[in-house]
Amino acid sequence: MRGGGARLVAAAMVAALVAVGCSKKAGNPFGIGGTGTPTALPTVLPTELPSSPLPTGLPTELPSGLPTELPSPPTGLPTGGLANGTAHLEVSGSVHGIFDMKLGSPAVFVPPPGGIALIYADDKGDAFGLGGPSFTGTKKTSSTLLVTIGIVSSGGFFGTSTGGECTIHLTAAEATDVEGTVVCANMPGPGGSIDATATFSATP
């Protein structure tokens, strides 16, 4: 359920609880039983248990033919886990540089309607990542589909595209094979903006 739908359900639940609370009598807000409380406890306890015998003919054995083993789970289901991959990033603008990075962990691609989360980094701390709902083909960044670039080895830059500055094109979009390109124009950051192009891949 999307965030707006969840908020509407929560509001409806609150309204229903308020209505129930207002409909109950004072002194008994949950409306259980009468409004008074008992004034005396019983003074006599029962002295005899029922004398009738227990029912006869109860089964003494389990039925035969029950399965002795649980079925094995199916194999070969995609898990979305990716462990190997590279990204080649070229940046210009407020910072300049060419960066080759390796896929970090955890990394996931679950085909639609799943999600994508890929982060690449080099040994200098530079990083490039994309994440959000998975898709096939081409999409621009949005408030839910993000591209982030962090450059620490060449001038210093950190920016995230959430408004269509970057276009992501997936040439392969499978649970075991993700490949694509990213092209960004005027990605904003605290110290300026950058243009960037990247190619990336990810496999188990």
FIPA-914818 format. One record per residue: residue in three letters; z, y, x of N, C-alpha, C, O, CB in turn. Coordinates in steps of 0.02 Angstrom, whole numbers, plus 50000, padded with zeros to 5 digits. Atoms other than C-alpha are relative to their C-alpha. Glycine has a CB too. Layout:
N
ALAZYXZYXZYXZYXZYX
...
***
This chain:
204
MET500004994050042500005000050000500005006250044500375006650093500615000049952
ARG500044993949961499555017150066500635004249991501025003049945499385004049980
GLY499394996050002500895030350101500095003549934500655003649908499995004950056
GLY499934996550063500515040349943500224995449944500654997249904499355003349981
GLY499795004950050500655024749835500724998150007501084997449957499564993950004
ALA499305001849989502305020049915500475005449977501005004049949500124998550074
ARG499574994550023503015037349881500045000249924500575001549897499745006650026
LEU499994999950073502505036349698500444994449973500824995549925499304999249972
VAL499585005550022503335019349678500745001750011501155000549967499834993550038
ALA499304998049987504935025949761500245005149950500815004649926500065002750071
ALA499804995050048504955041049646500124997049931500604998849897499475005549995
ALA499915003350064504735029949494500644996049998500994996049947499404995449984
MET499385003849998506175018849549500605004649994501085003049958500054996050065
VAL499444995250004507315033949574500075002649929500635002949903499895005950048
ALA499974997450069506865040849402500294994749953500684996349909499305002149976
ALA499755005350043507195023949322500754999150009501114998149960499634993450013
LEU499285000849988508905022549405500395005749969500935004749942500134999650075
VAL499664994350030509365040149350500044999349925500565000749895499645006550019
ALA500015000950073508855036349171500514994849978500864995749929499314998149975
VAL499515005250017509885020349170500715002750007501135001449964499914993850045
GLY499334997349990511395029549240500205004749944500775004649922500045003650066
CYS499844995250053511295043249108500114996649933500454999449890499455005249994
SER499955003250065511165030748965500654996249991500814994049936499434995449989
LYS499395003850004512825022249007500585004449977500565010549986500174996650067
LYS499424996450024514485027248932500445002150058500464998850110500404995949951
ALA499544997749949515735037249033500554994850009500774991749961500315006949981
GLY499495004949984517005026249120499734993050011500104988650033500504999849946
ASN500315006649990515785011549126499275001250018498824999549979500064995549936
PRO500684997649984514245018049218499484994650004498894996149999500015003750063
PHE500505005349997513425001049233499904996649933499484992149927500214994950051
GLY500115002550067513594997149046500154992649992499824989349952499305001249980
ILE499845007150004514374979949071500594999049953501135001849965500154997150070
GLY499465001450046515414973548926500225006049961499845010749952500594997150037
GLY499734994450037516544985148826500285005250046500245004650107500544997649951
THR499744994549959517375000948884500734998950019500975002350064499935006549963
GLY499305001249985519154994048885500094994550050499634990650063500374998449937
THR499845005349953519994982749011500534995549969500924997949928500255002850068
PRO499505004550031521044967148966500715002350018500835004750073499894992750022
THR499314997749989522904970748947500474994450017501034995650040500255003749939
ALA499555005649986523614953148967499594994150025499024993150004500414998049938
LEU500325006149975523184937249062500204994249955500734994549924500204998750073
PRO499795005850040523184920248973500634996950029500734996850089499444994749998
THR499355002749978524894911948979500014992550004500474989750033500555002349953
VAL500005007350001524394893648954499374997550033498824999750015500054997349928
LEU500585003149967523244883549067499864993449967500324990249941500134999150075
PRO500165006650030522324867949002500354994550039500394994850101499244998849999
THR499625005549967523304851949037499594993750007499804989250043500634998549961
GLU500395006149997521934838949014499275001550014499005006649992500084996049935
LEU500724999649990520174836349074499654996049946499964991649916499814997550071
PRO500365004050050518834829448957500044992650017499974990750075499265002249994
SER499905007249989519094810748934499344996149997499344990350015500484997349950
SER500625003750006517274806148902499744998150068499805002150115499475004149962
PRO500235002249934516484796149045499385003950022499045007049981499844992549999
LEU500614996949973515134802849159499394996149976499454990249961500025000250077
PRO500605003650023513334798449108499834994350048499924994950108499405004849993
THR500185005949961512724781449167499245000150014498875004249986500204993549963
GLY500715000849987511054776249236499705005250046499105006450046499635000249937
LEU500274995149952510914789549371499624996350055499824990850074500575004350030
PRO500385003449947509604785349505500414999450063500805003950081499345003850016
THR499635001249939510304777949663499565000350062499835000250118500334993349997
GLU500464999849943508744778849775499485005449990499315007249933499674993150010
LEU500554995350003507414791549817499364996349981499274990549999499915003750067
PRO500635003350017505694787849745499604998450063499635001950113499585004449954
SER500405002249943504514778749862499355003950003499155007249954499864992449997
GLY500654996849994502874785449928500025007350019499505010650017499644999349938
LEU499974993049979503514802349988499705000750069499764996150110500745002649999
PRO500294999249933502604809550140500565000150052501105002950041499595006550005
THR499515000349946503514806350304499885005450053500315006550095499984993250033
GLU500154994849951502674820350405499705006149966499355005449916499534997350054
LEU500314994050025502214838350373499295000650027499164998550083500415006250019
PRO500684999349975500364842450386499985004750060500365009550063499535002649946
SER500074995749942499824850150551499655006549981499205006449939499614996450056
PRO500344993650016499344868750545499304999950027499164996650077500405005950028
PRO500694999749974497504872650565499985003350068500385007850083499555003849951
THR500084997349932496934876550741499425004850002498995004949957499914994450051
GLY500574995549990495764889850806500015006349960499515009849955499384996449985
LEU499964993850038496394904050697500055006050047500405005650098500614999949952
PRO499974994249955496124921350775500695003349997500975004149943499465005249982
THR499344996749997497734929650833499945007450014500425011150004500424996750053
GLY500084993049985497014946350885500275002050068500235007950086500335004149948
GLY499714998349935497844945151057499465000450054499054995950061500524994950019
LEU500494998949946496814952151202500385001450064500895004850064499525005949982
ALA499634999449937497304951351384499585002650058499865004850108500294993450018
ASN500434998149945495794955551492499495005249976499215004649922499644993950030
GLY500494995050018494674970751492500025005950047500495006850085500115002449929
THR500054994249957494114986451579499735005949961499435005149908499554998650061
ALA500284993850028493675004451538499765004450058500105005050109500535003749956
HIS500284995149951492585016751634499985006749965499635007549915499284997850026
LEU499924993650033493025034751592499765005650045499925005850104500745001149981
GLU500234994049964492155050851645500215006149960500095006649900499224999950010
VAL499694994250032493005067451607499765006450034499705006750095500774999550001
SER500164993449974492465085551626500325005249955500495003849897499235001250005
GLY499684994650038493185102251569500595002750038500525004650097500224997549931
SER499414997549965494945107651610500224995550057500564997750103500575000949950
VAL499925004649942495045092151722499354996350009498954995649962500604995049989
HIS500625003649984493665082451807500194993450033500694993050068499535004250046
GLY499895006249964493555064751866499664994049968499444994249911500744998650005
ILE500275006450022492895047051853500554994850012500844994650066499334998050038
PHE499425004449997494175033451817499814993049976499484992249924500585002849957
ASP500095007050020494105014451811500694997149986501134997450029499624995950055
MET499355002150024495525006551715499984992849976499454990149961500255004549944
LYS499935006850025496164989451663500405000149934500825004449923500344995550052
LEU499665000750065496744983851491500734998450010500914994050050499664994649957
GLY499285001449998498624984451467500214995349944499804993549902500395006549995
SER499735004550050499734973451360500605003349966500985006849998500214993250033
PRO500425004150045499994971651215499375003649980499345009849976500404998049938
ALA500644997350023498204974051158499774995649942499804989549946499475000350057
VAL500155003850061497584968950986499375002749968499255008749965500595000349950
PHE500524998350047496014968750882499984994649947499824988949960499305000750036
VAL500045004450058496134960850710499445002749956499495008449932500684999549961
PRO500574997550039494484962150615500215003049933500735001249906499494994449989
PRO499834996750064494454972950457500174994949946499844989849939499415004449977
PRO499624993850002495544975550363500615000150045501165001850023500225001449930
GLY499445000249953496634973650517500075006550039499985011950012499914994350048
GLY499874994149959496994985350661499754999150071499594993550092500735001750000
ILE500215000049931496494989950837500505004150041500705009550020499295002850008
ALA499554996449955497634994950981499824997950071500014992550094500764998649984
LEU500235001549932496874995751156500225005850045500075011650031499234999050003
ILE499794994949952497645005051303499814997650070499964992050091500775001349996
TYR500235001449932496875005651477500355004850048500485010550030499235000550006
ALA499664995749951497695012451635499814997950070499604992250081500774999849991
ASP500105001749930497465013251822500665000550037501175002350008499475004650032
ASP499385000149962498735012151962500265007050017500795007650048499914996150063
LYS499774993249989498855031251971500335003149939500575008749942499425004350021
GLY499684997550061499505033151794499525003149951499735005349897500515004950018
ASP500504997550048497885038951713499924994849944499974988849957499315001550035
ALA500035004650056497645031451541499505002349947499365008349939500684999249969
PHE500474998950055496415029951397500144994849947500214988949962499254999750025
GLY499855004750053496755022151228499715001949933499555007849921500744999149993
LEU500214998850068496185020351050500384995449954500544989849972499244999149991
GLY499615004050046497095014050897499945002549929499825008449916500724999950020
GLY500044998550072497095013350708499724994249962499724988649987499575006349989
PRO500315005450038496275003250571499374997550034498975001550060499835002349928
SER500605002749968494944991450638499385001249956499445002549896500084992450013
PHE500624998650035493124993750590499434996850038499534994150093499895007649991
THR500605002049965491364988850636499525006050000499555010249955499674993749968
GLY500484994549998489965000650688500295006250033500595005850087499775001749931
THR499834993549969490345019050719500465003949953500355004249893499365004050015
LYS499554995650038491765030450664500245005650044500285005050105500604996049972
LYS499694994449965492455047350711500774999549994501044996449948499755006749971
THR499274999950003494285050050750500255003849939499915008149912500285003050064
SER499704996950059495445055150610500754999750008501014998050062499784996349934
SER499275000049996497285056650569500274992950007500854992050026500295003249937
THR499785006949993497375037550569499644996250056499894991150079499914996349935
LEU500385003349946496065032850700499995004850059499675010050057499264998249977
LEU499874995449946496545040450867499684997850065499584991950077500755000850010
VAL500185001149930495865042151043500455004550042500525010450027499245001550013
THR499554996349957497085047551179499794999250072499614993850094500734997549990
ILE500175000049929496725052251359500565003750037500765009250019499315003450013
GLY499504996949957498025055851492499774999650073499654994250099500684996749991
ILE500224999749930497515061451667500575003350040500745009050028499335004050007
VAL499464997349959498895063651796499795000750073500125004350112500624995649995
SER500195000049929497955060951959499515005550018499365006650076499704993450018
SER500514994949987496705075151940500105006049955499755006849905499284997049991
GLY499894993850037497395091551875500514999749945500845004749932499375002249972
GLY499505000650053498475084951734499735001849932499575007649919500595004250016
PHE500244998850068497925083051554500274994449956500304988649976499215000349996
PHE499835005050050498565074351398499775002749932499975008049910500774998550000
GLY500254997850065497645075351233499874994249954499754988649977499375004150009
THR500145005050052497395065851071499525002949951499615008549926500664997749965
SER500504997850049495895067150958500184997049932500224990949924499294997850021
THR499855002250069496335066450772499545003549949499605002449889500735001549983
GLY500404996050046495005077950700499254999450010498885004249998500185007150006
GLY500725001149994493305070450738499705002350065499095002350072499665003549945
GLU500284997949935493145076750917499694994250038499254995250080500555003150042
CYS500265006049966492795058850974499654995549951499864994849893500584996250035
THR500375004950039491535046250909500074993350035499914992650094499245002049992
ILE499915006849974491935027750933499444995649972499334995349912500704997249981
HIS500525004650021490505015350929500164993150027500214992250088499295002450025
LEU499855006949981490904996750931499364995950001499044995049949500534996849953
THR500595004449995489494985850996500204992749989499774988649973499675000750068
ALA499745006550017490594970350975500695001149969501105004949995500054995250064
ALA499374998950036492034969250852500244993349972500234992249912499905005249942
GLU499735006550018492764951750851500714999350028500905002950074499544994250026
ALA499325001049976494534945350875500024997950073500524999150107500364994849958
THR500025002349931493994937851042499515004050043499405002250101499814992750002
ASP500494996149961492734950951097499935007049970499665007749915499314996450003
VAL500064993150022492834969851081499655003950056499865003650114500705003149983
GLU500364995849953491594981451167499785006349964499655006249904499404996250032
GLY500224993950033491114999351136499985005950047500095005350107500435001549943
THR500034993749964490915017251189500385005349961500465004849900499275002250012
VAL499684994250030491845033351156499695006350031499625006850091500784999950011
VAL500274993649977491075050751167500425005549967500475005849906499235000749983
CYS499564994750025492225065851151499745006850021499505007750078500724999050025
ALA500194993149985491815084451143500585004549979500805004549922499345002049963
ASN499464995250013493175097651158500634996749974500934999049926499775005249950
MET499355002950017494655085851147500555004850020500575006850079500104993050034
PRO499504994949983496145097751139500584997150038500774991350030500255003349937
GLY499395001649964497615097451257500395006250013500145011750002499834996450066
PRO499574994149989499055109051304499705005150047499805011150039500674997950025
GLY500274995449950498105116451452499275001449994498985004450040500144997450067
GLY500724999050007496335116851385499704994149962500054990549927499665000850068
SER500355005450034495035104651321499554996450049499394999050102499605002649939
ILE500445004049957493935091051394499444997049960499494996249899500404994650036
ASP500525004550025492325081951364500084993350036500274993250094499275003150011
ALA499905006549969492375063351396499524994949973499324995249914500724997749990
THR500385005950022491325047651389500354993950030500604994150086499245000450022
ALA499685006149977492005030051404499644993949975499364994049919500744999849978
THR500205006650023491435012151396500594995350010500974996150059499354997450038
PHE499415004249996492704998551365499854993049973499384992149934500595003149961
SER500075006850023492884979951336500694996649999501144998850034499514996050044
ALA499375003750004494274967651291499864992949975499494991949927500505003649953
THR500055007050018494374948651283500684996750010501114999650043499454996450041
PRO499355003549991495794935751275500124998350073500644995450090500014993649958
***
